[in-house]
Amino acid sequence: MSGFTEVENRIIKKYIPDIKLSRSLTSIREVMETIWADETPRIVQDYTDHGEKHSERLAYFAEKLLLINPDAKFSQQEIYLLLAGIYLHDIGMQCDIVKYPKIKEKAEKLGARFEEAFTAKTTNEYFLEEQKEIRKNHHFLSAAWIDYLYEGKYPVLSHGIKSIPYDLVDDLMDICKFHSKLSINDCSDFFTDYPSSRKKMVASLLRFADELDISSTRVRIETVKIFSIDSENSVYWWLHNYTNINFVDTNKIRIKVNLCPEDFESYGSFVKEDYITNFKNKNMPVLDVLVGQNIPLIIDHNSDVVAHVRAEKFPPEITAVLDKKIKNIGIDEISEIDITKTTINPSKGNKITNSFEYDVFICHSSKDKPIIEAILKDLKKENITYWVDAEQIGFGHSIIQKIEEGLKKSKYVIPCLSNNLNTSGWTRAEYGAILNAEFCGNSKRLVIPLKLDNCDDDDIPLLLRDKKRVTYPEKTEFNEFIEFLKKLPSETLDLQLLKNNANSYKKSAERCLEQRLLPDGKIETPLVPAIVDLASSIEFYLKFLLAKEGKTLSEYNLLDLFNSLELSTQIEIINMTKYNKNVFELLLDNHSEASVEWRNIHIHGKNKSMSVDIQFMKKLMDSLEFIVNRS
């Protein structure tokens, strides 16, 4: 038996003080090791690794995810079931349902659907279609096998499973069941008997750690070359072999796929859409859950497929599979669709049109109902449309569905900050989804916090602390916010909004750059907020100019935005800053993600070696302001 890795020991030592729980994990790990032992016949054959090494890699990723927010707190039950889920989530791949039909019956009660009769006489004689059915339902089979073993009907393995505390067995089954395929939002928020422990969060951590195990460490490409393996499976062995997953920052993951230049030319766009874009889209609900729990994870927008001269060319059987996939999907149509972008109709003037039904989506704690009612009266009086749960969610309605509908139809998300905020899980869930999309550059909506009382900044969720907010008790400021909302037509996000945002960030940056004399005689300049505001101002000025040219991008990368401008506009900007073209492009590249990078320093308090040229950023911001005001 292999025993815990160094990473697993670190996790257990840090988060699980209960010796009974740590001993139980030893027993559970032994169950996994037995099921996936080298000498054990495989039911699902010619497929990527789902055994012990896979679990060890998931533990590595899980530790990375747990450390994203140094202030995050986890119960020992949450971490115990996270590790137990890491060990057991894929055992369904090895479930011999011909020998143990009761497990199949249990899986079907949980939701499994089998379309094969299953006639295998031995464990390694399942037909290809039968193997596919096992794979398709393995998450249900994993949960069902845990249930079966806990009943003591498999003496060799039951001992380890019966070490699980009885009041956590059903939660572990759910976590394994929701690690794949099922909608993560259908998972219960909390454990059955531990209402402060978060089941959906644990399932999300397991699920995303599992999704990250797609790199070359999971496969041996030599196996595909030596043995005859179904090409529908081996295509992913090839892609995994040339995939790199890197944490380029504590909370930012970058995916890079290297293809040989010839394959890049033929299949690069398809692989990016089918492999990287699909990865982002299918994991967005999981990331939304994590953001709602103050685990602000971002998939880097620089994730890409690139040409690499040393990458090996796909063999004919792999290109045949890719050609078939492209033909079935119709890749030519994919490139024309981008649901994250807004459309511009030149015939209607310089307006970026959106289909928003509500101006604002109000997130609040039910304990703040009296003050919220007063705010709603102010909004009604000024004809500002709003979504609020009390008015839009009726008896019998699905709460989650109604919230999702409201978010999609609202221009701004307004989390109401108060001393009651931390007691409201729904509030975090509501604004978390949009906030994560905004930070990833995938959203047309903005999150604007509204402070209702004198709640401490330390009590405000991390992702909201550095966002410019409105203070309700300050009536002048709140009235300005109302005026801001009134100026915007309900169905359009126009050029004036982009300009206003840019000007607001510019003023904020200038205030931050002013030196302040502290009581002890020292001079203070709040540098980090100044850099974030400078970069944000530049971003909105560039988006204004792009909109004037009939373009729109959801990017926040300054270099990408600049390069999307007409060449004549680029030249004018460079000339106004009085930098040499090569120097300008180098400096802009160095500062292209300044808003996110320096925001992370502000949030996480990182002492990271990063350089910034304030003078360059200020010159660029001033030049852009001049050009925007003149246009």
Secondary structure, 3 states (H helix, E strand, C coil): CCCCCHHHHHHHHHHCCCHHHHHHHHHHHHHHHHHCCCCCCCCCCCCCCCCHHHHHHHHHHHHHHHCCCCCCCCCHHHHHHHHHHHHHCCHHHHCCCCCCHHHHHHHHHHCCCCCCCCCCCCCCCCCHHHHHHHHHCHHHHHHHHHHHHHCCCCHHHHHHHCCCCHHHHHHHHHHHHCCCCCCHHHCCCECCCCCCCEHHHHHHHHHHHHHHCCCHHHCCHHHHHHCCCCHHHHHHHHHHHCEEEEEEECCEEEEEEEECHHHHHHHHHHHHHHHHHHHHHHHHHHHHHHHHCCCCCEECCCCEEEECCCCCCCCHHHHHHHHHHHHHHCHHHHCCCCCCCCEECHHHCCEEECCCCEEEEEECCHHHHHHHHHHHHHHHHCCCCEECHHHHCCCCCCHHHHHHHHHHCEEEEEEEECCCHHHCHHHHHHHHHHHHHHHCCCCCCEECCEECCCCCHHHCCHHHHCCCCEECCCHHHHHHHHHHHHCCCCCEEEHHHHHHHHHHHHHHHHHHHCCEECCCCCEECCHHHHHHHHHHHHHHHHHHHHHHCCCCCCCCCHHHHHHCCCHHHHHHHHHHHCCCHHHHHHHHHHCCCHHHHHHHHHHHCCCCCCCCCHHHHHHHHHHHHHHHHHC
